[in-house]
């Protein structure tokens, strides 16, 4: 994606990201300007980074096409209902000249947050029972029903067809594991349509 900007330093809005990700990608000291938007304040360690507090569904603090690239890795499934996801998608496309949005595939059999087979396909009552009685994935066992209910309902995984509706006229790259699509990357650059990345 960076190739489309002719090698010049670019402005990036990372919705839900951290400096650590960009450090692992080798972006420290490259001259790019990266704004990290999160729901809580972050401490910045490196030049070229700025932290702001905000909501992915309302990026009104930024002008139209304010960033060369808007980047979001595994965030859109956390913002709420499909209506909330629509709001986020609209805002990402409004403020970015290019977008990169990665999100897990609803139809992959391992739920990536609870790391439990078929978890996201179970009835809510079964999911609440599981998280109240077991530590699953990134979540410790929860002591109250309200806490468990909030945890299992605040994550809404997307299907490919839903992504197409949220991001029309973009390309969707499949991230595959053992031949199965574990997640999708939405791009509006020159990537081949329906390409696949295999691990």
Secondary structure, DSSP 8 states (H G I E B T S, - for coil): -GGGGTT---EEEEET--HHHHHHTT-TTSS-EEEEEESS-----STTEEEEE-BTTB-TTS-TT-EEEEEEES-GGGS-SHHHHHHHHHHHHHHEEEEEEEEEBTTSSEETTTTEETGGGS-HHHHHHHHHHS-BTTB---SSHHHHHHHHHS---B-HHHHHHHTTT-EEEEEEETTEEEEEEEE-SS--TT-EEE-
